[in-house]
């Protein structure tokens, strides 16, 4: 069985990876967003 310290390390790494994944996702511009927003600019 894992100890509390090991659980915290796993949780920390998981959250760090999810934050990085979210940053990569939100920085992408989709074709839909370009069609919708580009004419306004």
C-alpha positions as CSV (number, residue, x, y, z in Angstrom):
1,X,0.0,0.0,0.0
2,X,1.2,3.5,-0.8
3,X,2.0,5.9,1.9
4,X,0.6,9.4,2.2
5,X,3.9,11.0,0.8
6,X,3.7,8.8,-2.3
7,X,0.0,9.7,-2.9
8,X,0.8,13.4,-2.7
9,X,3.6,13.0,-5.2
10,X,1.3,11.2,-7.6
11,X,-1.4,13.8,-7.1
12,X,1.1,16.7,-7.6
13,X,2.4,15.2,-10.9
14,X,-1.1,14.5,-12.1
15,X,-2.2,18.1,-11.5
16,X,1.0,19.5,-13.0
17,X,0.5,17.5,-16.2
18,X,-3.2,18.5,-16.4
19,X,-2.3,22.2,-16.1
20,X,0.2,21.8,-18.9
21,X,-2.3,20.0,-21.0
22,X,-4.9,22.7,-20.4
23,X,-2.4,25.5,-21.4
24,X,-1.6,23.6,-24.6
25,X,-5.3,23.1,-25.4
26,X,-6.4,26.7,-24.7
27,X,-3.6,28.1,-26.8
28,X,-4.9,26.4,-30.0
29,X,-7.0,28.3,-32.4
30,X,-9.6,26.2,-34.2
31,X,-10.8,26.7,-37.8
32,X,-14.2,27.5,-36.4
33,X,-12.8,30.3,-34.2
34,X,-10.9,31.7,-37.2
35,X,-14.0,31.7,-39.4
36,X,-16.1,33.2,-36.6
37,X,-13.7,35.9,-35.3
38,X,-11.4,36.8,-38.1
39,X,-13.9,38.9,-40.1
40,X,-14.6,41.0,-37.0
41,X,-10.9,41.9,-36.8
